Amino acid sequence: MRLPLLVVGLAAVATVSMVVDRRALREGDRELPPWAGPILDAAVPFQKALALPIDFVRQAWGRYADLVGVSEENELLHGRIAALEEENLQLREALVAGGRLARIAEMRADFEVPMLPTQLVGSDVSAFFRSALLDRGREHGVRSGMPVISEEGIVGLVTATSVRAARATLLLDRQTAIDGTVQRSRTRGIARGRGAELVEFEFVARGADVEVGDVVITSGLDGVYPKGLRVGIVTAISEDATGLLRTATLAPAVDFGRLEQAFVILRRGPSMELLYRTQGGDGEAQTAAAGGGGR
C-alpha cells in the first residue's frame, strides 16, 4: 500500500507545484515560494525515474533503426562486391583469351595457314581412347584429317565430323603416332600416345643425342602436322633389351586437364589429303587417320 500512496502523493505535489508556477507567472514573480523549492527538488529524481523507460525505448528503437540501415547497406555492399568480382573474373578471362589469341596470331603468321577457333565441349577418356568433341563441323570448313592445335602445341587430329561438330583424337590416344624431332639435337623418332597423361618418343639408339629436358617438335615429314609444333618435353629415357632402340617419356606440351579452347588448322597435310581422296570422302571416324603417316 505504501507505493501507491507515494505515487499519489508525488502526483499531488506535482499538481500543486504546477498551479503555483502558473500563478507566479501571471503575477510576474519568477521566484518560487520557500516551501515549493524542496518539492521541486524532490520531483526531479521522480521525473527521471519516469523518463527512464521512455528513454530506454527511444534509444533501443534508434539502435534498431541504425541496425536496419546498416543491414541494408551491407546487402548493397555485398551485391556490389559480387558484381565487381564477376567483372574482375570476366576481365581476367578476357586477358587470358587476349594473350592466347595473340600467340595464335603469331603461330598463324609462322605457318601461314588459316585456323579456326573451337571449344572443347566434351571428352572421351578411357584406357584405350582419348578424344574430344569440338563445337565446329563441316559447315565451318572442318574436315577429317585436319590437325588440332593450341598455342602450347599439338592437341590431336580431327577424325570425324558432322554438320556442326567434330571429334578429335587426342595426342594421348594409343592410335596416335607422330614423326618428331628433338629441337636441340635434331634426333628423329616417333611420338606415340599411351592412353595416359604421357607420350613415348621412340628413336634409334646409335648416334642419338637426347637428354632430359629436351623439347620434341613435329618434323613435318609424316605429311600430317606442320613442322615445328611442340609435342612434349623429355622427362625420362630408357633402353630396350637389344640396345637398338631407346624410348623417351614425354610430358605433353599441352595441359589436357585444363584445355578449353583449341584451333583447327583448315588444311590437310599431304598424307591426309591423299588418304581421304582415295577413300572418296571425309572418311568419318576412320581410325586409320587418327595418328598420322609416321607409324
C-alpha positions as CSV (number, residue, x, y, z in Angstrom):
1,M,0.0,0.0,0.0
2,R,2.9,2.4,0.6
3,L,3.9,2.5,-3.1
4,P,0.5,3.6,-4.4
5,L,0.2,6.2,-1.7
6,L,3.7,7.5,-2.6
7,V,2.8,7.8,-6.2
8,V,-0.5,9.6,-5.4
9,G,1.3,12.0,-3.0
10,L,4.0,12.8,-5.6
11,A,1.4,13.4,-8.2
12,A,-0.5,15.8,-5.9
13,V,2.7,17.6,-5.1
14,A,3.5,17.9,-8.8
15,T,0.0,19.3,-9.4
16,V,0.3,21.9,-6.6
17,S,3.7,22.9,-8.0
18,M,2.3,23.4,-11.4
19,V,-0.5,25.6,-10.1
20,V,2.0,27.7,-8.1
21,D,4.2,28.1,-11.1
22,R,1.4,29.4,-13.3
23,R,0.2,31.8,-10.6
24,A,3.7,33.2,-10.2
25,L,4.0,33.6,-14.0
26,R,0.7,35.6,-14.1
27,E,1.8,37.9,-11.2
28,G,5.2,38.4,-12.7
29,D,7.0,36.7,-9.8
30,R,9.8,34.4,-11.2
31,E,11.0,33.2,-7.8
32,L,9.3,30.2,-6.2
33,P,8.0,30.4,-2.6
34,P,10.3,28.9,0.0
35,W,8.1,25.8,0.5
36,A,8.0,25.0,-3.3
37,G,11.8,24.6,-3.7
38,P,12.1,21.4,-1.7
39,I,9.1,20.0,-3.6
40,L,10.7,20.7,-6.9
41,D,13.9,19.2,-5.8
42,A,12.1,16.1,-4.8
43,A,10.3,15.9,-8.1
44,V,13.5,15.8,-10.2
45,P,14.5,12.2,-9.4
46,F,10.9,11.1,-9.7
47,Q,10.7,12.6,-13.1
48,K,14.0,11.0,-14.1
49,A,12.7,7.6,-12.9
50,L,9.6,8.0,-15.0
51,A,11.6,9.1,-18.1
52,L,14.0,6.1,-17.9
53,P,11.7,3.6,-19.6
54,I,10.8,6.1,-22.3
55,D,14.5,6.9,-22.9
56,F,15.4,3.3,-23.0
57,V,12.7,2.5,-25.6
58,R,13.7,5.5,-27.7
59,Q,17.4,4.5,-27.6
60,A,16.6,0.9,-28.4
61,W,14.4,1.9,-31.3
62,G,17.2,4.2,-32.5
63,R,19.7,1.4,-32.4
64,Y,17.3,-0.9,-34.2
65,A,16.8,1.6,-36.9
66,D,20.5,2.1,-37.2
67,L,21.0,-1.7,-37.4
68,V,18.3,-1.9,-40.1
69,G,20.1,0.8,-42.1
70,V,23.5,-0.9,-41.6
71,S,22.0,-4.3,-42.7
72,E,20.5,-2.7,-45.9
73,E,23.8,-1.0,-46.6
74,N,25.6,-4.3,-46.0
75,E,23.4,-6.1,-48.5
76,L,24.0,-3.4,-51.1
77,L,27.8,-3.6,-50.5
78,H,27.7,-7.4,-50.8
79,G,25.9,-7.1,-54.1
80,R,28.4,-4.5,-55.3
81,I,31.3,-6.8,-54.3
82,A,29.7,-9.7,-56.2
83,A,29.3,-7.6,-59.3
84,L,32.9,-6.4,-59.0
85,E,34.2,-9.9,-58.6
86,E,32.2,-11.0,-61.6
87,E,33.6,-8.1,-63.6
88,N,37.1,-8.9,-62.4
89,L,36.7,-12.5,-63.5
90,Q,35.5,-11.5,-66.9
91,L,38.4,-9.1,-67.3
92,R,40.9,-11.9,-66.3
93,E,39.2,-14.2,-68.8
94,A,39.5,-11.5,-71.5
95,L,43.2,-11.0,-70.7
96,V,43.8,-14.8,-70.9
97,A,41.9,-15.0,-74.1
98,G,43.7,-12.0,-75.5
99,G,47.1,-13.5,-74.7
100,R,46.1,-16.8,-76.2
101,L,44.8,-15.1,-79.4
102,A,48.0,-13.1,-79.7
103,R,50.1,-16.2,-79.5
104,I,47.8,-17.9,-82.1
105,A,48.2,-14.9,-84.4
106,E,51.9,-15.3,-84.2
107,M,51.6,-19.1,-85.0
108,R,49.3,-18.3,-87.9
109,A,51.9,-16.0,-89.3
110,D,54.6,-18.6,-88.8
111,F,52.7,-21.4,-90.5
112,E,50.8,-19.3,-93.0
113,V,47.6,-21.4,-92.8
114,P,44.1,-20.5,-91.8
115,M,43.0,-21.5,-88.3
116,L,39.5,-21.9,-86.8
117,P,38.9,-21.4,-83.1
118,T,36.8,-24.1,-81.4
119,Q,35.7,-25.0,-77.9
120,L,36.1,-28.4,-76.4
121,V,32.6,-29.4,-75.2
122,G,33.1,-33.0,-74.3
123,S,35.7,-35.7,-73.9
124,D,36.1,-39.5,-74.1
125,V,38.7,-40.6,-71.5
126,S,39.4,-44.3,-71.1
127,A,42.3,-46.7,-71.1
128,F,42.0,-47.2,-74.9
129,F,40.5,-44.0,-76.3
130,R,41.3,-40.3,-75.8
131,S,39.2,-38.0,-77.8
132,A,37.4,-34.6,-77.6
133,L,34.2,-33.2,-79.0
134,L,34.6,-29.9,-80.8
135,D,31.8,-27.3,-81.4
136,R,32.7,-26.8,-85.1
137,G,31.9,-29.0,-88.0
138,R,31.6,-29.2,-91.8
139,E,29.6,-26.0,-92.2
140,H,32.6,-24.2,-90.6
141,G,35.1,-25.9,-93.0
142,V,36.3,-28.6,-90.6
143,R,37.1,-31.9,-92.3
144,S,38.6,-35.2,-91.1
145,G,42.4,-35.3,-91.2
146,M,42.8,-31.7,-90.1
147,P,45.2,-31.1,-87.2
148,V,44.0,-29.6,-84.0
149,I,46.5,-27.4,-82.0
150,S,46.6,-24.9,-79.2
151,E,49.2,-22.1,-78.5
152,E,51.1,-24.7,-76.4
153,G,51.4,-27.4,-79.1
154,I,49.8,-30.5,-80.6
155,V,46.3,-31.3,-79.4
156,G,45.3,-34.0,-81.9
157,L,43.7,-34.8,-85.2
158,V,40.1,-34.4,-86.5
159,T,38.8,-38.0,-87.2
160,A,35.0,-37.5,-87.6
161,T,32.7,-34.6,-88.5
162,S,29.1,-33.7,-88.6
163,V,27.4,-30.5,-89.8
164,R,28.1,-28.5,-86.6
165,A,30.5,-30.7,-84.6
166,A,33.7,-32.8,-84.9
167,R,35.6,-35.4,-82.9
168,A,39.3,-35.1,-82.5
169,T,41.6,-38.0,-81.5
170,L,44.0,-36.5,-78.9
171,L,47.8,-36.8,-78.9
172,L,47.4,-39.1,-75.8
173,D,45.4,-41.7,-77.7
174,R,47.1,-45.1,-78.3
175,Q,46.4,-44.8,-82.1
176,T,48.4,-41.6,-82.4
177,A,51.8,-41.6,-84.0
178,I,53.7,-38.5,-85.0
179,D,57.1,-38.1,-86.7
180,G,59.0,-35.8,-84.4
181,T,62.5,-34.5,-83.8
182,V,64.4,-33.2,-80.8
183,Q,64.7,-29.5,-81.2
184,R,68.2,-29.2,-79.8
185,S,70.0,-32.2,-81.5
186,R,67.6,-32.9,-84.4
187,T,67.4,-36.5,-83.4
188,R,64.3,-38.0,-85.1
189,G,61.8,-40.5,-83.7
190,I,58.2,-41.4,-83.4
191,A,56.0,-40.0,-80.7
192,R,53.2,-42.3,-79.6
193,G,50.3,-41.9,-77.3
194,R,49.9,-44.3,-74.5
195,G,46.4,-43.5,-73.2
196,A,47.6,-42.0,-70.0
197,E,48.9,-38.4,-69.5
198,L,52.3,-39.2,-71.0
199,V,53.7,-39.8,-74.5
200,E,56.6,-42.0,-75.6
201,F,59.2,-41.0,-78.1
202,E,61.0,-43.9,-79.8
203,F,64.3,-43.3,-81.5
204,V,67.3,-45.3,-82.7
205,A,70.0,-45.5,-80.1
206,R,73.0,-45.3,-82.4
207,G,74.1,-41.7,-82.8
208,A,71.1,-40.3,-80.9
209,D,71.5,-37.3,-78.7
210,V,68.5,-37.0,-76.4
211,E,68.6,-35.6,-72.9
212,V,66.1,-35.0,-70.1
213,G,64.6,-31.5,-70.6
214,D,64.8,-31.6,-74.4
215,V,61.8,-30.4,-76.4
216,V,60.4,-32.6,-79.1
217,I,58.6,-30.9,-82.0
218,T,56.9,-32.2,-85.2
219,S,59.3,-32.8,-88.1
220,G,56.6,-32.3,-90.8
221,L,57.8,-35.4,-92.6
222,D,54.7,-37.5,-91.8
223,G,52.6,-35.3,-94.0
224,V,50.0,-34.8,-91.2
225,Y,51.2,-32.0,-89.0
226,P,53.1,-28.8,-90.0
227,K,56.8,-28.7,-89.0
228,G,57.8,-27.0,-85.7
229,L,54.8,-27.7,-83.4
230,R,55.6,-28.7,-79.8
231,V,54.9,-32.3,-78.9
232,G,56.3,-32.5,-75.4
233,I,59.3,-32.3,-73.1
234,V,61.6,-35.3,-72.3
235,T,61.2,-36.4,-68.6
236,A,62.9,-39.8,-68.7
237,I,64.9,-42.1,-71.0
238,S,65.0,-45.9,-71.1
239,E,66.6,-48.5,-73.4
240,D,65.2,-51.8,-74.7
241,A,66.8,-55.2,-74.2
242,T,68.5,-55.2,-77.6
243,G,70.0,-51.8,-77.1
244,L,69.0,-50.7,-80.6
245,L,66.0,-48.6,-79.6
246,R,65.6,-46.1,-76.8
247,T,62.4,-44.6,-75.5
248,A,62.0,-41.1,-74.0
249,T,59.0,-40.4,-71.9
250,L,57.4,-37.0,-72.8
251,A,55.3,-34.7,-70.8
252,P,52.9,-33.3,-73.4
253,A,53.3,-29.6,-74.2
254,V,49.5,-29.2,-73.9
255,D,47.9,-29.4,-70.5
256,F,45.0,-31.5,-71.5
257,G,43.5,-31.3,-68.0
258,R,42.9,-27.6,-68.4
259,L,42.4,-27.4,-72.2
260,E,39.2,-25.5,-73.1
261,Q,39.9,-23.9,-76.5
262,A,41.8,-25.2,-79.5
263,F,42.3,-24.3,-83.1
264,V,41.7,-26.4,-86.2
265,I,44.2,-25.9,-89.0
266,L,41.9,-25.7,-92.0
267,R,44.3,-27.6,-94.3
268,R,45.1,-31.2,-94.5
269,G,48.7,-32.4,-94.8
270,P,49.7,-34.3,-98.0
271,S,49.3,-37.7,-96.3
272,M,45.8,-36.9,-95.0
273,E,44.7,-35.4,-98.3
274,L,45.9,-38.5,-100.2
275,L,44.2,-40.8,-97.7
276,Y,40.8,-39.1,-97.8
277,R,40.9,-38.5,-101.5
278,T,41.5,-42.2,-102.0
279,Q,38.6,-43.0,-99.7
280,G,36.3,-40.8,-101.8
281,G,35.2,-38.5,-98.9
282,D,35.9,-37.4,-95.4
283,G,36.1,-41.0,-94.2
284,E,34.2,-40.3,-91.0
285,A,35.5,-42.0,-87.8
286,Q,38.4,-43.6,-89.8
287,T,40.7,-44.9,-87.1
288,A,43.5,-45.2,-89.7
289,A,43.7,-41.4,-89.8
290,A,43.9,-41.0,-86.1
291,G,47.7,-40.7,-85.7
292,G,49.3,-39.8,-89.0
293,G,51.6,-41.2,-91.5
294,G,54.6,-41.8,-89.3
295,R,53.8,-45.2,-87.9
